[in-house]
Amino acid sequence: MGIGMGLNLLLLLAMVATNILSLYHLSSTRSPTPSSTTPADVPDHLLHQLHTIRATISHLTRLRSSSSSSSAAASAPPPELLLYSRIAPIASSCSDHPDLLHRYMNYTPFAACPRDDAGAVAEALILRGCHPLPRRRCFSPTAPKVPASLPSDPFHAALPDAAVLWPLSAACRSFSCLPPALGFDPKIEATRFLSARSVLDLPLTQLLNLARSAGAAPIRLGLDVGGGTGTLAVQLRRMANATVLTTTLDLGAPYSEAAALRGVVPLHAPLQQRFPVQDGVLDLVRTGHAVNRWIPGPALEFLLYDADRVLRPGGLLWMDHFFCRAGDLDAVYVPMIGHLGYRRIKWTVANKTDAGGLKNGEVYLTALLQKPLPAASTAVKASSS
């Protein structure tokens, strides 16, 4: 704004000076008598001044036009921000859903938060980008009965139902009532990630061996995106003494509570949210079934680049059973993954043979990828070997 006003003022002064000199030129060249027909010569210094002023005006005009265009370009929001605002609204998304927000914020301050459907409304707001949630001045309800003790075995035969605040409208109010396929059967979970049932599986012993041979060991810190009840975090803690955070949402079942009862940390976060982790500190990021073709392409790309942000150099990105249409794998997802520039340690594609996979022509991809090491570190390692 200041530069533009300065240019306009200089341009105005130059034009005034030009007009004054022009008037002086006309008055000096006018004949003193009507009978005189030969005009006097214009002094050289006046011609030089006129030429200088006209050149200055042309220069200032060009500066003003370029300044206006650059200011317009600077005021325009970056295209990446516009893209992100369409798939995961920033801040203002809460005001885009007034009905949900009114239901969620309808509470008495400094009292207990209402139970009714607060959990379902909270999940709906989070999925729409309204996160962190604005409810601040009421006390979250807790389970009416506090268990005397919690099981030390994460694969205990039964997690304590009394430790969960079950929704009033829920048809299922115990862990035994939940479908085993959702990750609540301790017998099934105790064997997960320990052996391979197909070429798509990556047992943890193989993962640790591959990490060691690739120079990525040890795996100490990790993130399991959409990790359900936290089974991967439990298994890696047992096998490698690793700390793995699990992102989860309580969509239809108390995933977060189950993970916490098993002694691992649940992060109640949607897939479009930036990972609440510092840059370049994790050894492993795994994406499970929740990351699939139903995620919009730009959102998936942002997720992959956020995984790259939190991974240390040499860290591992494990895409576990990612599914998509067969034609989209090579056309969309392989180039998207390839832009990361990661080294392929494992890359396996197989048909998705359930009813949905056969109907939609889908395939599974399991990939273990390694983030590149800095060029200097690679050169030092090569010279030392």
Secondary structure, 3 states (H helix, E strand, C coil): CHHHHHHHHHHHHHHHHHHHHHHHHHHHHCCCCCCCCCCCCCCHHHHHHHHHHHHHHHHHHHHHHHHHHHHHHHHCCCHHHHHHHHHCCCCHHHHHCHHHHHHHHCCCCCCECCCCCHHHHHHHHHHCCCCCCCCCCCECCCCCCCCCCCCCCCCCCCCCHHHCCCCCCCCCCCHHHCCHHHCCCHHHHCCCCCCCCCCCCCCHHHHHHHHHHCCCCCCCEEEEECCCCCHHHHHHHHHHCCEEEEEECCCCCCHHHHHHHCCCCEEECCCCCCCCCCCCCEEEEEECCCCCCCCCHHHHHHHHHHHHHHEEEEEEEEEEEEEEEHHHHHHHHHHHHHCCCCEEEEEEEEECCCHHHHHHCEEEEEEEEECCCCHHHHHHHHHHC
